[in-house]
Amino acid sequence: MLIPRLWIWKRIIVASAIAVQAFMLHITPFLATAGITPSCIKSADSVGTRYSVVVHELSSADAACQSQLGWPLQSPEILSEFDLPAQTWLAGHRGVDLIAHEGELLLAPESGTISFAGKVAGKDVVSIQGMRWLHSFEPAVTSYGVGTTITRSSAFAEVRGSSDHCDSLCVHWGVRDAAKQYRDPVKMTRRSKIVLKAL
C-alpha cells in the first residue's frame, strides 16, 4: 500500500504546483501594473490547493521590490498627515500635504490618464486615474488635456494656483479607491512583498 500512497501524494504535489503557477500567471500582470515586480512574489512554503495573499512591508533599504505608488515630489516632506474621520460628515484630513513651492513639478505616482484638470470650488485641481486609485492634487495646473496617458514618475503638472489650505506652501495629495473611499497614500509608497500562504 506504500507505493500507491506515494503515487497519490506525488499527484497532489504536482497538481498543487500547477495550481500555484496558474495563479501566479493570473495575478502577476495585475501586480506588475500596480508596481509590484515578480521578484516581490513569494510562493507558499507548504502544499495546498487554496492560497491567500499576504502583504509584508519591507524596509526602505530593500530595493528588490517596488512600492505600489511613487512619491509625487522629488524630495517629499510631509507637512500634514492623513487623518480619516470616523464618519464621512466629520472633519478630518482626507489626504496628505507635502511641502512644495510654486512651480515645482509633480510626478505621477503610478501610470494612468489625466481624468480632470481645472477648478473645483475655486481650487486648481489635477487628477490622475490609475489602475486602482484616483489621485487628486491641489493646487496644481497642467498643460495636458483630459485623457492624456501618463507614465509613472513622469512630470504631469506643476504646483500652482489656488487652494483652500495649501496655496504656495504645500501640495495636497488625495487618493480614492473604486468605492470612492479615501486611502492613505503614504502607506502605499512603502515597499512590500507578496506572499502566497497555503490554507
C-alpha positions in Angstrom: 0.0 0.0 0.0 3.0 2.3 0.4 3.7 2.7 -3.3 0.1 3.7 -4.3 0.1 6.2 -1.4 3.3 7.8 -2.6 1.9 8.0 -6.1 -1.2 9.7 -4.8 0.9 12.2 -2.8 3.1 12.9 -5.9 0.0 13.6 -7.9 -1.3 16.0 -5.2 2.1 17.8 -5.1 2.2 18.2 -8.9 -1.4 19.4 -9.1 -0.7 21.9 -6.3 2.4 23.2 -8.1 0.4 23.6 -11.3 -2.3 25.5 -9.4 0.2 27.9 -7.9 1.8 28.5 -11.3 -1.6 29.2 -12.9 -2.5 31.6 -10.0 0.9 33.4 -10.4 0.3 33.8 -14.1 -3.1 35.3 -13.4 -2.0 37.8 -10.8 1.4 38.8 -12.0 0.3 41.2 -14.7 -2.1 42.9 -12.3 0.6 43.2 -9.6 3.1 44.5 -12.2 0.7 47.2 -13.2 0.3 48.1 -9.5 4.1 48.4 -9.3 4.9 45.1 -7.7 7.5 43.2 -9.6 7.6 39.3 -9.9 10.7 39.3 -7.6 8.4 40.5 -4.8 6.1 37.5 -5.1 7.0 34.5 -2.9 5.2 31.2 -3.3 3.7 29.3 -0.4 6.1 27.2 1.7 3.7 24.3 2.1 1.5 22.3 -0.2 -2.2 23.2 -0.6 -4.9 23.7 -3.2 -6.1 27.1 -1.9 -4.0 30.2 -1.2 -4.4 33.6 0.4 -2.3 36.6 -0.4 -0.4 38.3 2.4 1.4 41.6 2.1 4.6 42.1 4.1 6.1 45.6 4.3 9.9 45.8 3.7 12.5 48.3 4.9 13.4 51.1 2.6 16.8 49.5 2.2 15.4 46.5 0.4 15.5 47.6 -3.2 14.3 44.3 -4.6 10.6 45.3 -4.6 8.9 48.4 -5.8 6.2 50.2 -3.9 2.6 50.4 -5.2 2.9 54.2 -5.6 5.7 56.6 -6.1 6.1 60.0 -4.4 4.7 62.9 -6.5 7.7 65.1 -5.5 11.4 64.6 -6.0 12.2 65.2 -2.3 8.9 64.6 -0.3 8.5 66.1 3.1 5.2 65.6 4.9 3.6 68.8 6.3 0.2 67.3 7.4 -0.5 63.6 7.6 -3.6 61.6 6.5 -6.4 61.6 9.1 -9.5 59.8 8.0 -12.6 60.7 10.2 -14.7 58.0 11.7 -17.7 59.3 9.8 -17.9 60.9 6.3 -19.5 64.1 7.7 -16.8 64.7 10.3 -13.8 66.9 9.9 -10.5 65.2 9.1 -7.7 65.2 6.5 -8.5 63.0 3.6 -5.1 63.1 2.1 -1.5 64.2 2.8 0.0 67.6 2.5 3.6 67.7 1.1 5.9 70.7 1.4 6.1 72.2 -2.1 6.9 75.5 -3.8 5.1 77.2 -6.6 6.3 75.9 -10.0 7.6 72.6 -8.5 7.0 69.7 -10.8 4.5 66.9 -9.8 5.4 63.3 -10.7 2.8 60.7 -11.4 2.6 58.2 -8.5 1.5 55.5 -11.0 0.7 55.2 -14.7 -2.7 56.3 -15.7 -4.6 59.1 -17.5 -5.4 62.7 -16.7 -9.0 62.5 -15.6 -9.6 66.1 -14.6 -7.8 69.4 -14.9 -9.5 72.6 -13.8 -11.3 74.4 -11.0 -13.2 72.8 -8.2 -14.9 75.3 -5.8 -12.2 77.8 -6.7 -9.4 75.4 -6.2 -6.9 74.4 -9.0 -7.0 70.6 -9.2 -5.4 67.9 -11.4 -6.5 64.3 -11.1 -5.0 61.1 -12.5 -7.0 57.9 -12.8 -4.6 54.9 -12.3 -5.5 51.2 -12.5 -6.9 51.1 -8.9 -6.6 54.6 -7.5 -7.8 58.1 -8.3 -5.2 60.7 -7.4 -6.1 64.4 -6.9 -3.6 67.2 -6.4 -4.1 70.8 -5.4 -3.0 73.4 -6.1 -1.9 72.1 -9.5 -2.2 73.0 -13.1 -1.2 71.1 -16.2 -0.8 71.7 -19.9 -2.1 68.1 -20.7 -5.7 67.5 -21.7 -8.1 65.0 -20.1 -7.4 61.5 -21.4 -3.7 62.0 -21.8 -1.7 58.9 -20.8 0.8 59.5 -18.1 3.6 57.0 -17.1 4.8 56.5 -13.5 7.3 59.0 -12.2 6.9 61.3 -15.3 6.1 65.0 -14.7 2.4 65.7 -15.4 1.7 69.0 -13.7 3.2 71.8 -11.5 2.3 73.2 -8.2 0.5 76.4 -8.9 -2.9 78.1 -8.5 -5.4 78.4 -5.7 -6.1 76.0 -2.8 -8.2 76.2 0.3 -5.3 75.3 2.7 -2.1 74.8 0.8 -1.5 77.7 -1.6 2.2 78.2 -2.1 3.3 76.2 1.0 2.4 72.7 0.0 0.5 70.4 -2.3 -2.4 68.2 -1.2 -2.4 64.6 -2.5 -5.6 62.7 -2.1 -6.2 59.0 -3.1 -9.5 57.3 -3.5 -10.3 53.7 -4.4 -13.0 52.3 -6.7 -15.6 52.6 -3.9 -14.7 56.3 -3.6 -13.1 55.7 -0.2 -10.1 57.8 0.8 -6.8 55.9 1.4 -3.6 56.9 3.0 -1.2 57.4 0.1 1.9 57.3 2.3 1.3 53.7 3.2 1.3 52.8 -0.5 4.7 54.4 -1.1 6.3 51.7 1.1 7.9 48.6 -0.5 6.1 45.3 0.2 6.4 41.7 -0.6 3.5 39.5 -1.7 3.5 36.0 0.0 1.2 33.2 -1.0 0.1 31.2 2.0 -1.5 27.7 1.8 -4.9 27.5 3.5 
